[in-house]
Amino acid sequence: MEEYQERVLVEQKELGEKIIKLTTFLINAEKMKVLGEQEWKQLNLQLEAMLEYHLILIIRIRNYREPLQ
């Protein structure tokens, strides 16, 4: 595996961990009261973007393991 591909693997793993942490944070209903509605919504948008990026990384990694046709 190429060096850049290994970096993508590390990035995907780290992003997955961040997604878990943010999701856990957002699940706690008390946080919305502390953050305010606007920041709560922004964090949800951030999570959506992180999930989309994570999926793209997974697709790229899958392509490293399976030859493109």
HUDA-V460586 format. One record per residue. N is the residue number from 0. RES is the residue in one letter. PHI is phi in whole degrees, 0 to 359 (none if undefined). Layout:
# HUDA-V460586
N;RES;PHI + N;RES;PHI
This chain:
# HUDA-V460586
0;M;none + 1;E;291 + 2;E;299 + 3;Y;295 + 4;Q;291 + 5;E;296 + 6;R;295 + 7;V;296 + 8;L;299 + 9;V;296 + 10;E;299 + 11;Q;296 + 12;K;296 + 13;E;296 + 14;L;296 + 15;G;301 + 16;E;295 + 17;K;293 + 18;I;297 + 19;I;299 + 20;K;296 + 21;L;292 + 22;T;299 + 23;T;300 + 24;F;298 + 25;L;287 + 26;I;294 + 27;N;289 + 28;A;300 + 29;E;295 + 30;K;296 + 31;M;298 + 32;K;294 + 33;V;284 + 34;L;280 + 35;G;95 + 36;E;297 + 37;Q;297 + 38;E;292 + 39;W;302 + 40;K;296 + 41;Q;297 + 42;L;293 + 43;N;293 + 44;L;296 + 45;Q;298 + 46;L;298 + 47;E;300 + 48;A;295 + 49;M;298 + 50;L;296 + 51;E;295 + 52;Y;298 + 53;H;300 + 54;L;298 + 55;I;298 + 56;L;297 + 57;I;298 + 58;I;297 + 59;R;299 + 60;I;297 + 61;R;300 + 62;N;293 + 63;Y;293 + 64;R;271 + 65;E;241 + 66;P;302 + 67;L;288 + 68;Q;251
